[in-house]
Amino acid sequence: MPIVKVIEVISSSTTSIEDAIQSAVAECAKTIRNIDSVYVKDIKAHVTDNKVSSFGVICNVSFRVDEA
């Protein structure tokens, strides 16, 4: 039976929420294998001069642990 681990990561983007999520997955994929899913816990938009300047997400990234 596979074991699944979950880590929480925070990512941001000046482009979009989707880009912030993609960045979170890409960064995790540098050191983690077998990523199965991403659950977006929270979304935040930063405002500068009355305009949205960046987007932030808090994500739970789930991945399967290799069996020994």
C-alpha positions as protocol buffer text, in pm:
chain_id: "A"
residue {
  index: 1
  type: MET
  ca { x: 0 y: 0 z: 0 }
}
residue {
  index: 2
  type: PRO
  ca { x: 154 y: 335 z: -100 }
}
residue {
  index: 3
  type: ILE
  ca { x: 225 y: 605 z: 156 }
}
residue {
  index: 4
  type: VAL
  ca { x: 134 y: 962 z: 62 }
}
residue {
  index: 5
  type: LYS
  ca { x: 306 y: 1261 z: 220 }
}
residue {
  index: 6
  type: VAL
  ca { x: 175 y: 1616 z: 218 }
}
residue {
  index: 7
  type: ILE
  ca { x: 384 y: 1932 z: 245 }
}
residue {
  index: 8
  type: GLU
  ca { x: 266 y: 2290 z: 263 }
}
residue {
  index: 9
  type: VAL
  ca { x: 428 y: 2548 z: 36 }
}
residue {
  index: 10
  type: ILE
  ca { x: 376 y: 2917 z: -34 }
}
residue {
  index: 11
  type: SER
  ca { x: 425 y: 3063 z: -380 }
}
residue {
  index: 12
  type: SER
  ca { x: 364 y: 3394 z: -552 }
}
residue {
  index: 13
  type: SER
  ca { x: 346 y: 3540 z: -900 }
}
residue {
  index: 14
  type: THR
  ca { x: 302 y: 3881 z: -1056 }
}
residue {
  index: 15
  type: THR
  ca { x: 116 y: 3721 z: -1347 }
}
residue {
  index: 16
  type: SER
  ca { x: -172 y: 3508 z: -1212 }
}
residue {
  index: 17
  type: ILE
  ca { x: -297 y: 3263 z: -953 }
}
residue {
  index: 18
  type: GLU
  ca { x: -242 y: 2979 z: -1200 }
}
residue {
  index: 19
  type: ASP
  ca { x: 120 y: 3087 z: -1248 }
}
residue {
  index: 20
  type: ALA
  ca { x: 172 y: 3090 z: -871 }
}
residue {
  index: 21
  type: ILE
  ca { x: 40 y: 2731 z: -850 }
}
residue {
  index: 22
  type: GLN
  ca { x: 255 y: 2620 z: -1145 }
}
residue {
  index: 23
  type: SER
  ca { x: 560 y: 2777 z: -978 }
}
residue {
  index: 24
  type: ALA
  ca { x: 487 y: 2591 z: -653 }
}
residue {
  index: 25
  type: VAL
  ca { x: 469 y: 2258 z: -837 }
}
residue {
  index: 26
  type: ALA
  ca { x: 779 y: 2329 z: -1047 }
}
residue {
  index: 27
  type: GLU
  ca { x: 985 y: 2420 z: -742 }
}
residue {
  index: 28
  type: CYS
  ca { x: 870 y: 2113 z: -548 }
}
residue {
  index: 29
  type: ALA
  ca { x: 941 y: 1890 z: -848 }
}
residue {
  index: 30
  type: LYS
  ca { x: 1310 y: 1986 z: -828 }
}
residue {
  index: 31
  type: THR
  ca { x: 1350 y: 1766 z: -518 }
}
residue {
  index: 32
  type: ILE
  ca { x: 1028 y: 1561 z: -492 }
}
residue {
  index: 33
  type: ARG
  ca { x: 914 y: 1275 z: -716 }
}
residue {
  index: 34
  type: ASN
  ca { x: 568 y: 1128 z: -766 }
}
residue {
  index: 35
  type: ILE
  ca { x: 365 y: 1447 z: -711 }
}
residue {
  index: 36
  type: ASP
  ca { x: -3 y: 1350 z: -733 }
}
residue {
  index: 37
  type: SER
  ca { x: -201 y: 1661 z: -651 }
}
residue {
  index: 38
  type: VAL
  ca { x: -207 y: 2016 z: -524 }
}
residue {
  index: 39
  type: TYR
  ca { x: -473 y: 2148 z: -291 }
}
residue {
  index: 40
  type: VAL
  ca { x: -489 y: 2528 z: -283 }
}
residue {
  index: 41
  type: LYS
  ca { x: -567 y: 2621 z: 78 }
}
residue {
  index: 42
  type: ASP
  ca { x: -563 y: 2997 z: 43 }
}
residue {
  index: 43
  type: ILE
  ca { x: -534 y: 3264 z: -223 }
}
residue {
  index: 44
  type: LYS
  ca { x: -416 y: 3618 z: -161 }
}
residue {
  index: 45
  type: ALA
  ca { x: -373 y: 3923 z: -384 }
}
residue {
  index: 46
  type: HIS
  ca { x: -131 y: 4201 z: -295 }
}
residue {
  index: 47
  type: VAL
  ca { x: -235 y: 4555 z: -387 }
}
residue {
  index: 48
  type: THR
  ca { x: -9 y: 4846 z: -477 }
}
residue {
  index: 49
  type: ASP
  ca { x: -146 y: 5185 z: -582 }
}
residue {
  index: 50
  type: ASN
  ca { x: -501 y: 5046 z: -589 }
}
residue {
  index: 51
  type: LYS
  ca { x: -408 y: 4770 z: -837 }
}
residue {
  index: 52
  type: VAL
  ca { x: -334 y: 4402 z: -785 }
}
residue {
  index: 53
  type: SER
  ca { x: 44 y: 4371 z: -799 }
}
residue {
  index: 54
  type: SER
  ca { x: 92 y: 4001 z: -721 }
}
residue {
  index: 55
  type: PHE
  ca { x: -90 y: 3682 z: -632 }
}
residue {
  index: 56
  type: GLY
  ca { x: 0 y: 3443 z: -353 }
}
residue {
  index: 57
  type: VAL
  ca { x: -113 y: 3087 z: -283 }
}
residue {
  index: 58
  type: ILE
  ca { x: -72 y: 2847 z: 5 }
}
residue {
  index: 59
  type: CYS
  ca { x: -76 y: 2491 z: -129 }
}
residue {
  index: 60
  type: ASN
  ca { x: -67 y: 2139 z: 9 }
}
residue {
  index: 61
  type: VAL
  ca { x: 136 y: 1925 z: -230 }
}
residue {
  index: 62
  type: SER
  ca { x: 74 y: 1549 z: -209 }
}
residue {
  index: 63
  type: PHE
  ca { x: 323 y: 1290 z: -331 }
}
residue {
  index: 64
  type: ARG
  ca { x: 370 y: 915 z: -309 }
}
residue {
  index: 65
  type: VAL
  ca { x: 669 y: 787 z: -112 }
}
residue {
  index: 66
  type: ASP
  ca { x: 886 y: 532 z: -294 }
}
residue {
  index: 67
  type: GLU
  ca { x: 857 y: 182 z: -150 }
}
residue {
  index: 68
  type: ALA
  ca { x: 1180 y: 33 z: -20 }
}
